[in-house]
Amino acid sequence: MPVKASDIQKMLPEYGRKNCKECGLATCFAFAMKVANAGIVLEKCTHLSVENRAQLEEILQPPIRQVVIGQGARAVIVGEEEVMHRHQKTFFRPPGFALLVSDTDSDDILSARLAKLSWTMERLEKVSRFDLLALRCGSGDSKRYSALVLKVMTATDAGLILLADSADCLLSAYEACRGRNPLVCVTAGNYAKVMPYLDKSTAVCVRASSLEEVEKLADKLKELGFENLVLDPGSRTLADLVRDQTVIRRAALRHKFRPFGYPTLFSAAETAFDPERQLLPAAAGIAKYAGIIVLDDVSQQAFQALLTVRQDIYTDPRVAPTVEGKVYAFNAADESAAVLVTTNFALTYYAVAGEVENSKLPVYLLCQDTGGLCVLAAWSTGKFVPEIIAETVKKHKMADKVTSKRLVIPGYVARIKGDLEDELPDWEIIVGPQEAADLPKFLHKLKNIATVQPKT
């Protein structure tokens, strides 16, 4: 539960009644309100005792700590989640996808995998891609592993994850890339040798084979002064993934169990040898709270599917997903293209756009800005009615883009055909299918119909 301003006020100087105004606010209660809503930092209160400051910092700490990996525009932020279920509020930090490479990979394999870092997918006006690169030390040779680190640092500015059992290999690689803020993965077997050489601000992944071992190692690292932790309980099956991630999230959010108050890492790459069989666990990891998901070799189509799942789950359910309300051209649309009109609700747009593209025919798709409402909802609320559609057609000068002025409306709003003809007397209004899947057949049939001359 959020910390109450009244509870914070009680810990301020003179039980919150000093009201010195040195923080820039009129009263201590106003300061407490700002602190509770993350609108001001505790340091603004210069009279706060050391003990009370430490106590307030503890209770104000989010149940799941924020951890940053990498730097600059490619920095990946995980953690800070507040709810168990997406419908309660929203999930804030999409999991970072990491591509696995090894120092035992041949030059050809390494080059092919690094090329996948350039894969991008643009959807809902957001560009998605691989966020991180997980570097595995398979050789046990510190020089060879460090050489891999240096090589990938010249090839990409993506954040790095260091995976090595040998403390020597891990430390040599860390020294090579410490300026890139890597995530250093440690185990019970190597942490004692590794931790003394790491900066206290370093992001550290606690890797173990059970929840109990993760808890013990996380406590030890926190005692050493390391706060930016990521937890990997060693889940290697779908059932283990769901169990472990649920236990960690519930313990952190509902029971304020600090050893589990960190983001998590799930290695889908270690669930199956076949990359395609890693997809189901990876998709489950997206839905079940994983902060970082490590993938092995994966096809571009499969990766795009995972990116779609991630974006769907981490889209705020309180806000309708939309695309920009404008004219979209498909299949080299020219003056012979048909003109379709729909709403800017993202699910409607992508269903229609996909089938239009599959038709292989030139089409202009005019997306009416309805605030993210689907066709029937927009029509029933007056946002997808003849007057507004006609205004949009004229605004985008559709009459200048095509020779045959035929406007196709969704079949679900066939009833607006007559009124739209009155609004657009120079256009032929055609009622299209109700389902997007029927569009390719409909468009081919429309193409074969003789062009109707504009009305006079």
Buried (B, 14 or more C-beta within 10 A) or exposed (E): EEBEBEEBBEBBBEEBEBBBEEBEBEBBBBBBBBBBEEEBEBEBBEEBEEEBBEEBEEEBBBBBBBBBBBBEEBBBBBBBBBEBEBEEBBBBBBBBBBBBBBBBBEEEEBEEBBEBBEBEBEBBEEEBBBBBBBBBBBBBBBEBBBBBBEBBBEBBBBBBBBBBBBBBBBBBBBEBBBEBBBBBBBBBEBBEBBBEEBEEEBBBBBBBBEBEBBBBBBEBBBEBEBBBBBBBBBBBEBEBBBBBBEBBBBBBBEEEBBBBBBBBBBBBBBBBEEBEEBBEBBBBBBBBBBBBBBBBBBEEEBBBBBBBBBBBBBBEEEEBBBBEBEBBEBBEBEEEBBBBBBBBBBBBBBBBBEBBBBBEBBBBBBBBBBBBBBBEBBBEEEBBBBEBBBEBBEEBEBBEBBEBBBBBBBBBBEEBBEBBBEBBEEBBBBBBBEEBEEBBEBBEEBEEEEEEEBEE
